Amino acid sequence: MSVEISKFLSYVLRHAPDSIGLSLDEQGWASMGELIEKANAAGHVLDDARLRAIVRESDKKRFTISEDGLKIRAAQGHSIKVDLGHAPSKPPKVLFHGTATRFLDAILAEGLRALNRQQVHLSSDEATAQRVGQRHGKPVVLSVMAGQMEADGHKFYQAENGVWLTDSVPPAYLAVLGEQG
């Protein structure tokens, strides 16, 4: 799988479809044919087989192909407004969020906020959160009392790739598991 093409697809499908003149519908779907055409015009060599291989082989399952096989979208992580159509789901009692230690004071004061994304991303296991945190610097993993949040009226959604999403996590529902690395 080409990391370069995967990063390009993430950028286009999550943040800037207009950068190549691509149109997304309100649920974030793009025509696979149009994506291939516009990607090639932008200098990224892509065909149907390669696109499907990238989706299939992505360890993070960042992309979803529609049931009819004609459309593609990013599973989550959008900074542009899309309605992924996820129904609220009952989360596990505890979820996890990985970040860098340099962000810890602000998070403990303000909670987890979506910032440049539509929603906060949470994982169901510590190892995934640890890997996410490492991408941002010296990692720290936070536990999120998701069961209590849901009981208190907060909504949770689960993306096709298993990532848990919520609008924000107030500081009262967070605990530091400890610094790693």
C-alpha positions in Angstrom: 0.0 0.0 0.0 1.3 3.4 -0.9 1.6 5.5 2.3 1.7 8.6 0.1 -1.6 7.8 -1.7 -3.2 6.9 1.7 -2.2 10.3 3.2 -3.4 12.0 0.0 -6.8 10.2 0.3 -7.1 11.1 4.0 -6.4 14.8 3.2 -8.9 14.9 0.3 -11.7 12.9 1.9 -11.4 14.3 5.4 -10.4 17.9 4.9 -10.1 19.3 1.4 -12.0 17.7 -1.4 -12.0 21.0 -3.2 -8.2 20.8 -3.4 -8.7 18.5 -6.4 -12.2 19.7 -7.4 -13.9 16.7 -5.8 -17.5 16.8 -4.6 -18.6 15.0 -1.5 -22.3 14.5 -0.6 -23.6 15.4 2.9 -22.6 12.1 4.3 -19.0 12.5 3.0 -19.3 10.1 0.1 -17.4 10.7 -3.2 -17.8 8.8 -6.4 -14.9 6.4 -6.8 -14.7 7.2 -10.5 -14.6 10.9 -9.9 -12.0 10.5 -7.1 -9.8 8.4 -9.4 -10.1 10.9 -12.3 -9.4 14.0 -10.1 -6.5 12.3 -8.3 -4.9 11.3 -11.6 -5.4 14.9 -12.9 -3.7 16.1 -9.6 -0.6 13.9 -10.3 -1.5 10.9 -8.0 -1.5 7.7 -9.9 -4.7 5.8 -9.0 -7.0 3.3 -10.5 -9.9 1.2 -9.2 -7.8 -1.8 -8.2 -5.2 0.3 -6.4 -7.9 2.3 -4.6 -9.7 -0.8 -3.4 -6.4 -2.3 -2.3 -5.6 0.8 -0.2 -9.0 0.5 1.5 -8.7 -3.2 2.1 -5.1 -3.1 3.3 -5.3 -0.1 5.5 -4.4 -1.2 9.1 -6.4 1.8 10.5 -9.4 1.2 8.2 -9.6 4.9 7.4 -11.8 4.5 4.4 -15.2 2.9 3.7 -16.5 1.8 0.3 -20.3 2.0 0.0 -22.4 -1.2 -0.2 -22.9 -0.7 -4.0 -19.2 -0.4 -4.5 -19.4 2.9 -6.3 -18.6 5.5 -3.5 -15.9 6.0 -0.9 -15.5 8.1 2.2 -13.3 8.6 5.2 -14.5 6.6 8.2 -14.0 9.6 10.6 -11.6 12.5 11.3 -13.3 15.1 9.1 -12.6 18.8 9.6 -15.3 19.6 7.0 -19.0 19.2 7.9 -20.3 15.8 7.0 -23.0 13.7 8.6 -21.7 10.1 8.8 -25.1 8.9 9.8 -23.9 7.0 12.9 -26.7 6.1 15.3 -25.8 6.7 19.0 -24.2 3.5 20.5 -23.7 2.4 24.1 -20.0 2.7 24.7 -17.9 0.4 26.9 -17.6 1.5 30.5 -14.1 2.9 29.8 -12.6 4.2 26.6 -9.1 5.6 26.0 -7.5 8.7 24.4 -3.8 9.0 23.6 -2.1 12.4 23.4 1.2 14.0 24.1 2.3 15.1 27.6 2.6 18.7 26.4 -1.2 18.9 26.0 -2.0 17.3 29.3 -2.5 20.4 31.4 -4.9 22.0 28.9 -6.8 18.8 28.6 -7.2 18.3 32.3 -8.4 21.9 32.6 -10.7 22.1 29.6 -11.4 18.4 28.7 -11.1 16.8 25.3 -12.4 19.0 22.5 -12.8 18.2 18.8 -10.6 21.3 17.8 -10.1 21.0 14.0 -12.2 17.8 13.7 -15.9 17.3 14.1 -15.7 15.0 17.1 -13.2 13.6 19.7 -11.7 10.2 18.8 -11.5 7.5 21.5 -10.3 3.9 21.3 -11.5 0.8 23.1 -8.0 -0.3 24.1 -4.9 1.3 25.7 -2.5 0.1 23.1 -4.2 2.0 20.3 -4.4 5.1 22.4 -0.6 4.7 23.2 0.2 4.6 19.4 -2.0 7.7 18.8 -0.2 9.6 21.6 3.2 8.7 20.2 2.4 10.5 16.9 2.2 13.7 18.9 5.2 13.5 21.1 5.9 11.9 24.5 2.7 9.9 24.9 0.2 9.8 27.8 -3.0 7.7 27.8 -6.2 9.0 29.4 -9.1 6.9 30.5 -12.5 8.2 29.7 -15.4 7.2 31.9 -17.6 6.7 28.9 -20.3 4.6 30.7 -20.8 7.4 33.2 -20.8 10.1 30.5 -23.5 8.2 28.5 -25.5 7.8 31.7 -25.2 11.5 32.2 -26.6 12.2 28.7 -23.5 12.4 26.4 -23.9 10.6 23.1 -21.3 8.2 21.6 -21.0 6.9 18.1 -18.8 4.1 16.7 -17.3 4.6 13.2 -17.1 1.7 10.8 -13.4 1.2 11.7 -14.2 0.8 15.5 -13.1 4.3 16.6 -15.5 5.8 19.2 -16.6 9.4 18.6 -18.2 11.9 20.9 -18.6 15.7 20.8 -16.4 16.4 23.8 -15.2 14.9 27.1 -15.5 17.2 30.1 -12.5 17.0 32.5 -14.5 15.3 35.3 -14.7 12.1 33.1 -10.9 11.9 32.5 -8.1 10.1 34.4 -4.4 9.9 33.6 -3.3 6.3 33.2 0.3 7.3 33.3 3.0 8.6 31.1 4.7 6.0 28.8 7.7 6.2 26.5 
